[in-house]
Amino acid sequence: MSQTIELSDESAALLKRQAAAHGLSVDSWVETLAREKARTDDVQPDRQKAQAAAARLLQIQKRVKPDPEGWTTRDYIEHGRR
């Protein structure tokens, strides 16, 4: 797919410098940036889901009462107590 975009002179000069620094043409550099952005956006929903899950766990933990004898989850696992 071919796409034409209009940029300010400042943005075009910045892209040109960055492309040259990476040894790429401006077209190749813009394509590289677009791919990286697309990959990052694909990961964001997963990160947001993980953050939401962590927030929910913290809410649940606030309601859980401590063990009356002070046992931790690890104590129950290691000593087989149920």
C-alpha positions as CSV (number, residue, x, y, z in Angstrom):
1,M,0.0,0.0,0.0
2,S,1.3,3.4,-0.9
3,Q,0.4,6.4,1.2
4,T,1.2,10.1,0.9
5,I,1.4,12.3,4.0
6,E,2.1,16.0,4.4
7,L,4.6,17.0,7.1
8,S,5.9,20.3,8.4
9,D,9.4,21.1,7.2
10,E,10.6,20.6,10.8
11,S,9.1,17.1,11.0
12,A,10.4,16.2,7.6
13,A,13.9,17.3,8.5
14,L,13.8,15.4,11.8
15,L,12.7,12.2,10.0
16,K,15.4,12.7,7.4
17,R,18.1,13.1,10.1
18,Q,16.8,10.0,11.9
19,A,16.7,7.9,8.7
20,A,20.2,8.9,7.8
21,A,21.4,8.1,11.3
22,H,20.0,4.6,10.9
23,G,21.3,4.2,7.3
24,L,17.8,4.1,5.8
25,S,15.8,6.1,3.3
26,V,13.0,8.3,4.8
27,D,10.4,5.9,3.4
28,S,12.1,2.9,5.0
29,W,12.5,4.7,8.3
30,V,8.8,5.8,8.4
31,E,7.8,2.2,7.6
32,T,10.0,0.9,10.5
33,L,8.4,3.5,12.8
34,A,4.9,2.5,11.7
35,R,5.6,-1.2,12.3
36,E,7.0,-0.5,15.8
37,K,4.0,1.6,16.7
38,A,1.6,-1.0,15.4
39,R,3.3,-3.7,17.5
40,T,3.3,-1.5,20.6
41,D,-0.4,-0.8,20.2
42,D,-1.1,-4.5,19.9
43,V,0.6,-5.1,23.3
44,Q,-1.2,-2.2,25.1
45,P,-4.6,-4.0,25.5
46,D,-2.8,-7.0,27.2
47,R,-0.9,-4.6,29.5
48,Q,-4.2,-2.8,30.4
49,K,-5.9,-6.2,31.1
50,A,-3.0,-7.1,33.4
51,Q,-3.1,-3.8,35.2
52,A,-6.9,-4.2,35.7
53,A,-6.5,-7.7,37.0
54,A,-3.8,-6.5,39.5
55,A,-6.1,-3.7,40.7
56,R,-8.9,-6.2,41.2
57,L,-6.6,-8.5,43.2
58,L,-5.6,-5.6,45.4
59,Q,-9.3,-4.8,46.1
60,I,-10.0,-8.4,47.0
61,Q,-7.0,-8.5,49.3
62,K,-8.3,-5.5,51.3
63,R,-11.4,-7.6,52.2
64,V,-9.5,-10.7,53.2
65,K,-9.0,-11.1,56.9
66,P,-5.6,-12.3,58.2
67,D,-5.3,-15.8,59.5
68,P,-6.1,-15.9,63.2
69,E,-3.0,-17.9,63.9
70,G,-0.8,-15.8,61.6
71,W,-0.2,-18.5,59.1
72,T,0.7,-17.3,55.5
73,T,-0.3,-19.0,52.3
74,R,3.2,-20.4,52.1
75,D,2.8,-22.0,55.6
76,Y,-0.4,-23.7,54.5
77,I,1.3,-25.0,51.3
78,E,4.5,-26.2,53.0
79,H,2.8,-27.8,56.0
80,G,-0.2,-29.2,54.2
81,R,-2.6,-27.5,56.5
82,R,-6.1,-26.9,55.1
